[in-house]
Amino acid sequence: MPSDTHRADERRFLDERGSNASLAPNGLNPATIMEKAVRERIVDSYFWKEQCFGVNEADIVDRVVDHVRFIAGTYGDTQKPSPFLCLAFKLLQLAPNDDIITTYLNYGGEKFKYLRALAAFYVRLTRKAEHVFATLEPLLEDRRKLRRRARTGVRVTFMDEFVDELLNKERVCATSLWQMPKREILEDLDLLEPRVSPLGDIEDLLDEDENDGGVEEVNGDGDTKEENKADGDHEDSKKEEEKEEEKETEKEKEKKGE
């Protein structure tokens, strides 16, 4: 078969790119990042043959908006590959550059939230560790809801939760993730700056609370020192009132005796 012939199921990606193609930036072969059984299910699926034929990087946006309604790997009793997984495999074939991936990530609104999730998944599969952390960590502030489908059904998750799984779990969406070095190691190698929490430095926040009197000591009954002090002052005032009443009573008795 001539090399310029486009196969309907695009198995040429597996036949040729699996042996002599350029590697992904993290050094992995894009044709073999997903397990063989998953790849075979993808290229045999109806969605792949109908929606992924002759698709380029711009078409990916339309395919995601029109067809991706949940995040999933394979699902159901037949382990059917999801549109999300099929399009992730298509990105492995297309190998878009960093500018295109950044464009995918920067699309906003509910309409494009699954495009951001797909781009984040692709970044985790193909980029170097320092690039993965630098690209995905800002997405931990994204609180948009996503639907997640598994064998047991569909549940609601969030973008930040999905990104956290990409950074910490070993397997996501029926795909084994390559093992990245820990963030602390990359910081020691000066490949990453220390991460600053959106809340700020925790130690500084605690120091401010202590200086402002925000941190209160609590006894075993759950009362703070200020509450105990107020209770003590109240008891003292009651005792003084009782003493004054006793004095008044004694004076009245003395008058009557006279």
C-alpha positions as CSV (number, residue, x, y, z in Angstrom):
1,M,0.0,0.0,0.0
2,P,1.5,3.4,-0.9
3,S,2.7,5.5,2.0
4,D,0.4,8.4,1.1
5,T,-2.8,6.3,1.4
6,H,-4.9,7.2,4.4
7,R,-6.4,4.1,6.0
8,A,-9.9,4.4,7.3
9,D,-9.0,3.1,10.8
10,E,-5.6,4.8,10.8
11,R,-3.7,1.7,11.9
12,R,-0.6,3.2,10.1
13,F,-0.1,5.2,13.3
14,L,0.6,2.0,15.1
15,D,2.5,0.3,12.3
16,E,4.9,3.1,11.4
17,R,4.9,5.6,14.3
18,G,5.5,2.6,16.7
19,S,8.9,2.0,15.2
20,N,10.4,5.1,13.6
21,A,8.4,8.2,14.7
22,S,9.6,11.1,16.9
23,L,9.3,10.5,20.6
24,A,7.2,12.7,22.9
25,P,9.0,15.4,24.8
26,N,9.1,13.1,27.9
27,G,10.9,10.4,25.8
28,L,8.0,8.0,25.4
29,N,6.7,6.6,22.2
30,P,3.3,8.2,21.6
31,A,2.0,5.0,19.8
32,T,2.6,2.8,22.8
33,I,1.8,5.1,25.7
34,M,-1.7,3.4,26.0
35,E,-1.8,-0.3,26.6
36,K,-2.2,-2.5,23.5
37,A,-5.6,-3.8,24.5
38,V,-6.9,-0.3,24.9
39,R,-5.4,0.9,21.6
40,E,-7.1,-2.0,19.7
41,R,-10.5,-1.2,21.3
42,I,-10.1,2.4,20.2
43,V,-9.2,1.8,16.6
44,D,-12.0,-0.8,16.3
45,S,-14.6,1.5,17.9
46,Y,-17.4,3.2,15.9
47,F,-16.5,6.6,17.3
48,W,-12.9,6.4,16.1
49,K,-13.8,5.4,12.6
50,E,-16.6,7.9,12.2
51,Q,-15.3,11.0,14.2
52,C,-11.5,10.7,14.2
53,F,-10.9,10.1,10.4
54,G,-8.8,12.9,8.9
55,V,-9.1,15.1,12.0
56,N,-6.6,17.9,12.7
57,E,-5.8,19.9,15.8
58,A,-8.6,22.5,15.0
59,D,-11.2,19.8,14.5
60,I,-10.4,18.4,18.0
61,V,-12.1,21.4,19.5
62,D,-15.3,20.7,17.6
63,R,-15.2,17.0,18.4
64,V,-14.9,17.6,22.1
65,V,-17.7,20.2,22.2
66,D,-20.0,18.0,20.2
67,H,-19.4,14.6,21.6
68,V,-17.6,14.6,24.9
69,R,-20.1,14.6,27.8
70,F,-18.0,12.9,30.5
71,I,-14.5,11.8,31.4
72,A,-13.8,8.1,31.1
73,G,-11.4,5.5,29.9
74,T,-13.3,2.4,28.9
75,Y,-16.7,1.7,30.4
76,G,-19.6,-0.8,30.4
77,D,-19.5,-4.6,30.2
78,T,-17.9,-4.5,26.8
79,Q,-15.2,-2.0,28.0
80,K,-16.2,0.4,25.3
81,P,-13.6,3.3,24.8
82,S,-15.1,6.7,25.6
83,P,-15.0,9.6,23.1
84,F,-12.7,11.3,25.7
85,L,-10.2,8.4,25.4
86,C,-10.4,8.2,21.6
87,L,-9.7,11.9,21.2
88,A,-6.8,11.6,23.7
89,F,-5.4,8.8,21.4
90,K,-5.9,11.1,18.4
91,L,-3.9,13.8,20.1
92,L,-1.1,11.3,20.6
93,Q,-1.2,10.7,16.8
94,L,-1.3,14.4,15.9
95,A,1.4,15.5,18.5
96,P,0.3,19.1,18.8
97,N,2.9,21.6,19.9
98,D,2.9,23.6,23.2
99,D,1.2,26.6,21.6
100,I,-1.8,24.5,20.5
101,I,-2.0,22.8,23.9
102,T,-1.9,26.2,25.7
103,T,-4.8,27.3,23.4
104,Y,-6.8,24.3,24.4
105,L,-6.1,24.9,28.1
106,N,-7.1,28.6,27.9
107,Y,-10.5,28.1,26.5
108,G,-13.0,29.1,29.2
109,G,-16.6,28.6,30.1
110,E,-18.7,25.5,30.6
111,K,-18.7,24.8,26.8
112,F,-14.9,24.0,26.7
113,K,-14.3,22.5,30.2
114,Y,-13.8,19.0,28.7
115,L,-11.3,20.4,26.2
116,R,-9.2,21.6,29.1
117,A,-9.5,18.3,30.8
118,L,-8.4,16.5,27.6
119,A,-5.4,18.8,27.1
120,A,-4.4,18.3,30.8
121,F,-4.6,14.6,30.3
122,Y,-2.4,14.8,27.1
123,V,0.1,17.0,28.9
124,R,0.4,14.4,31.7
125,L,1.0,11.6,29.1
126,T,3.6,13.4,26.9
127,R,5.4,16.2,28.7
128,K,8.4,16.3,31.0
129,A,7.8,16.4,34.8
130,E,8.7,20.0,35.3
131,H,6.4,21.0,32.4
132,V,3.6,18.9,33.8
133,F,3.7,20.5,37.2
134,A,4.1,24.0,35.8
135,T,1.1,23.5,33.5
136,L,-1.3,21.5,35.6
137,E,-0.9,23.1,39.1
138,P,-2.6,26.4,38.1
139,L,-5.6,24.2,37.1
140,L,-6.1,23.1,40.7
141,E,-8.0,26.4,41.2
142,D,-10.6,25.4,38.5
143,R,-13.8,24.4,40.4
144,R,-15.9,23.5,37.3
145,K,-18.0,20.4,37.6
146,L,-17.3,17.4,35.4
147,R,-19.1,14.1,34.8
148,R,-17.0,11.0,35.4
149,R,-18.2,7.6,34.0
150,A,-17.0,4.3,35.4
151,R,-18.3,0.7,35.3
152,T,-20.7,1.4,38.1
153,G,-22.2,4.5,36.5
154,V,-21.8,8.3,36.3
155,R,-20.8,10.6,39.2
156,V,-20.0,14.2,39.5
157,T,-16.4,15.3,40.0
158,F,-14.5,18.6,39.6
159,M,-11.7,19.9,37.4
160,D,-9.3,20.4,40.3
161,E,-10.0,16.8,41.5
162,F,-9.3,15.4,38.1
163,V,-6.0,17.4,37.8
164,D,-5.0,16.2,41.3
165,E,-5.4,12.6,40.1
166,L,-3.2,13.3,37.1
167,L,-0.5,14.6,39.4
168,N,-0.7,11.9,42.1
169,K,-2.3,8.7,40.8
170,E,-0.6,6.0,38.8
171,R,-3.6,5.2,36.5
172,V,-6.3,7.5,35.1
173,C,-8.8,6.8,32.4
174,A,-7.7,3.3,31.6
175,T,-4.1,4.5,31.1
176,S,-1.0,3.9,33.2
177,L,0.7,7.2,33.8
178,W,4.5,7.3,33.6
179,Q,6.1,7.8,37.0
180,M,7.3,11.4,37.5
181,P,10.0,12.4,40.0
182,K,8.6,14.1,43.1
183,R,8.1,17.8,43.1
184,E,10.7,18.2,45.9
185,I,13.4,16.6,43.8
186,L,12.6,19.0,40.9
187,E,12.9,21.9,43.3
188,D,16.3,20.7,44.5
189,L,17.4,20.5,40.9
190,D,16.2,24.1,40.3
191,L,13.8,22.9,37.7
192,L,10.8,24.2,39.6
193,E,10.2,27.1,42.0
194,P,8.6,26.2,45.4
195,R,4.9,26.1,45.0
196,V,3.0,28.9,46.8
197,S,-0.5,28.0,48.0
198,P,-3.3,30.3,46.9
199,L,-4.0,30.7,50.6
200,G,-0.5,32.0,51.2
201,D,2.1,30.7,53.6
202,I,0.5,28.6,56.3
203,E,3.1,29.6,59.0
204,D,2.7,33.3,58.2
205,L,-1.1,32.9,58.6
206,L,-0.7,31.2,62.0
207,D,1.7,33.9,63.2
208,E,-0.8,36.6,62.2
209,D,-3.5,34.8,64.1
210,E,-1.4,34.6,67.2
211,N,-0.4,38.3,67.0
212,D,-4.1,39.3,66.5
213,G,-5.2,37.1,69.4
214,G,-7.0,34.8,67.0
215,V,-5.5,31.7,68.4
216,E,-7.2,31.0,71.8
217,E,-6.3,28.3,74.3
218,V,-9.2,26.0,75.1
219,N,-9.6,23.9,78.2
220,G,-11.1,20.5,78.5
221,D,-14.6,21.8,78.6
222,G,-14.2,23.5,75.3
223,D,-14.1,27.0,76.9
224,T,-11.5,29.6,75.8
225,K,-9.4,31.6,78.3
226,E,-11.5,34.7,77.5
227,E,-14.7,32.8,78.3
228,N,-13.3,31.5,81.6
229,K,-12.2,35.0,82.6
230,A,-15.6,36.4,81.8
231,D,-17.2,33.7,83.9
232,G,-14.9,34.4,86.8
233,D,-15.6,38.1,86.7
234,H,-19.3,37.3,86.8
235,E,-18.9,35.1,89.8
236,D,-16.9,37.8,91.6
237,S,-19.6,40.4,91.0
238,K,-22.3,38.1,92.3
239,K,-20.3,37.5,95.5
240,E,-19.9,41.3,96.0
241,E,-23.6,41.8,95.6
242,E,-24.4,39.1,98.1
243,K,-22.0,40.7,100.6
244,E,-23.7,44.1,100.1
245,E,-27.1,42.5,100.7
246,E,-25.9,40.9,103.9
247,K,-24.6,44.2,105.2
248,E,-27.9,45.9,104.4
249,T,-29.7,43.2,106.2
250,E,-27.5,43.5,109.3
251,K,-28.1,47.3,109.4
252,E,-31.8,46.8,109.3
253,K,-31.7,44.3,112.2
254,E,-29.6,46.8,114.2
255,K,-32.2,49.6,113.6
256,K,-35.0,47.4,114.7
257,G,-33.1,46.3,117.9
258,E,-32.7,50.0,118.9
